[in-house]
Each structure stands twice: as structure tokens, then as C-alpha cells.
Amino acid sequence: MYDMERPWHRVVRRAAMYRVYGYSWQEWIAKKRDDGVIGYLDIEPRTQSTITRWEGLLFLASYGCYMTYWGLLATQHAALETYTRVMLVLMPCVIFALAAHATFEFTGHRRGRTIT
């Protein structure tokens, strides 16, 4: 954490922007250190405009499903088996949709922009 490209105090300051915008988005970049341990190369801030509304909603829904699964698992709830089966069908669809959108986004086709 202390050998990152961006100073830690700056990472924290940028992450605190959630208080203004309601959320904060970062890209965590890993590196392999000289001693063989995996650490952080950088934690880069991303602007809130990089996420469209449906992506944010899809991410929030996926997170809700994930937390529900862990709640059911921790309590060994009777609905756990059915919930797991449904999620095994739905989650690959969500992952495919996000991957397709990311591919479209990164090729520069969104709103006529090009990536520079």
C-alpha cells in the first residue's frame, strides 16, 4: 500500500467523493512485488460518468444477489438450493451482458467517442 504510484492520502481523498456523488469508483491495479507478494501498483479514480445508469443498476442488483446468497448460506436457509440454481442461470447472463457492453465501450463506439 505504501509503495504505490499514487500516494495513499490522494487515493483516500478521491474515494471520499462518494459523499458528493453518492458513490466512488476506482480501478485497483495489482502488481507482483520483488519479495513475491501481490500488492497494489495503483488505485486509480474513475469518474462517475464512466458508468451508465443501467450498468450501475446491474452492478447494484448483482451485489444484492451476492449478499443474499451469503445470508442464505450463513443461515442454511431452506431456499438456498433453489436460489443457487436460479443464480447459476442468471449470473452468466449478467456477466455476458457486462462483457458485451465493455467490449462495445472500449472499442469507442459509444456516442461516437474514440478512445485516445
Secondary structure, DSSP 8 states (H G I E B T S, - for coil): -TTSSS-HHHHHHHHTTHHHHS--EEEEEEEE-TTS-EEEEEEEEE-GGGS-HHHHHHHHHHHHHHHHHHHHHHHT-TTHHHHHHHHHHHHHHHHHHHHHHHHHHHTT-GGG----
